Amino acid sequence: MPLLKNIFVNTTANKLRLADIYFEDEFKEIKYISDEVDWSNIDTKEKLDSFTQKFSLTTNNSEIINGNFLLAIPGAIDP
């Protein structure tokens, strides 16, 4: 099953969680891989790098798409 890995998902207000999203023709599962983080804790490159350094993508699996720690915006990823 294809996987969109290391993508931020908005949970509430200015809170985000890092997630892996499994999908086929539609989303099948969102697996959270971090606790909630306030936007202000990752709003600069330095803060984001510090937060994401413990997460990585080291695979050549063609079914895994690296989200590069970007924000998934509802509607923007619909077909």
SEBAKOL-975020 format. One record per residue (C-alpha): residue number from 1; y, x, z; residue in one letter. Coordinates in pm, 1 decimal, decimal comma, padded with zeros to 6 digits. Each point is the difference from the previous one (the first is absolute). Layout:
// residues N
  seq        yy        xx        zz  type
  NUM         Y         X         Z     a
...
// end
This chain:
// residues 79
  seq        yy        xx        zz  type
    1   00000,0   00000,0   00000,0     m
    2   00341,1   00146,6  -00092,3     p
    3   00216,9   00116,7   00288,1     l
    4   00376,2   00042,8   00030,9     l
    5   00026,3   00262,5   00275,3     k
    6   00287,8   00108,8   00224,7     n
    7   00241,8  -00285,4  -00063,6     i
    8   00250,2  -00146,2   00246,5     f
    9  -00016,1  -00375,2   00061,5     v
   10   00278,6  -00190,5   00175,1     n
   11  -00128,7  -00175,3   00311,5     t
   12   00308,3  -00143,7   00175,5     t
   13   00375,5   00055,5  -00029,8     a
   14   00045,0   00376,9  -00042,3     n
   15  -00356,6   00089,9   00097,0     k
   16  -00251,2   00155,1  -00237,6     l
   17  -00367,2   00096,0   00014,1     r
   18  -00183,1   00244,4  -00218,2     l
   19  -00291,4  -00169,7  -00174,0     a
   20  -00276,5   00029,4  -00254,4     d
   21  -00028,4  -00300,3  -00231,8     i
   22  -00334,8  -00082,3  -00161,0     y
   23   00022,8  -00215,2  -00310,4     f
   24  -00172,2  -00118,8  -00313,9     e
   25   00177,3  -00280,1  -00186,2     d
   26   00171,6  -00084,9   00328,7     e
   27   00038,9   00158,4   00342,5     f
   28  -00329,9   00003,0   00186,1     k
   29   00094,2   00180,1   00321,3     e
   30   00294,8   00173,8   00161,0     i
   31  -00118,9   00266,8   00242,1     k
   32   00275,3   00130,7   00226,4     y
   33  -00022,2   00372,8   00068,6     i
   34   00298,6   00037,8   00232,8     s
   35   00178,2  -00182,6   00276,6     d
   36   00329,1  -00171,5  -00074,4     e
   37   00289,0   00235,6  -00058,4     v
   38   00365,6  -00093,5   00005,3     d
   39   00184,7   00066,4  -00326,3     w
   40   00250,9   00220,2   00186,0     s
   41  -00286,2   00234,4   00096,6     n
   42  -00075,9   00081,3  -00365,4     i
   43   00335,8  -00053,3  -00172,6     d
   44   00051,6   00363,8  -00101,0     t
   45  -00225,5   00232,1  -00196,5     k
   46  -00046,0   00219,6   00306,7     e
   47  -00101,9  -00292,0   00222,9     k
   48  -00232,0  -00140,5  -00267,4     l
   49  -00163,8   00340,1  -00054,4     d
   50  -00051,8   00037,4   00374,4     s
   51  -00161,6  -00345,1   00024,4     f
   52  -00221,9   00035,2  -00308,2     t
   53  -00123,3   00355,1   00059,1     q
   54  -00307,9  -00131,3   00181,9     k
   55  -00097,8  -00215,7  -00299,5     f
   56  -00115,4   00145,3  -00329,2     s
   57  -00179,4  -00076,3  -00321,4     l
   58  -00247,1   00261,0  -00110,1     t
   59  -00229,6  -00162,3  -00251,5     t
   60  -00057,1  -00009,4  -00371,1     n
   61  -00147,2  -00350,4   00010,3     n
   62   00142,1  -00195,1  -00295,2     s
   63  -00012,1  -00326,4   00199,5     e
   64   00251,1   00132,3   00256,9     i
   65   00369,8  -00029,3  -00080,4     i
   66   00226,4   00208,3   00221,9     n
   67   00291,2  -00214,7   00117,3     g
   68   00191,5   00315,1   00101,4     n
   69   00129,3  -00170,8   00315,7     f
   70   00213,8  -00243,8  -00199,8     l
   71   00083,3  -00355,6   00106,0     l
   72  -00201,6  -00286,3  -00149,0     a
   73   00241,4  -00281,9  -00079,0     i
   74  -00150,8  -00351,4  -00019,1     p
   75   00020,6  -00129,1  -00354,5     g
   76   00056,1   00346,9  -00143,9     a
   77  -00372,0   00067,0  -00013,1     i
   78  -00111,8  -00338,1  -00134,0     d
   79  -00143,1  -00003,4  -00354,1     p
// end
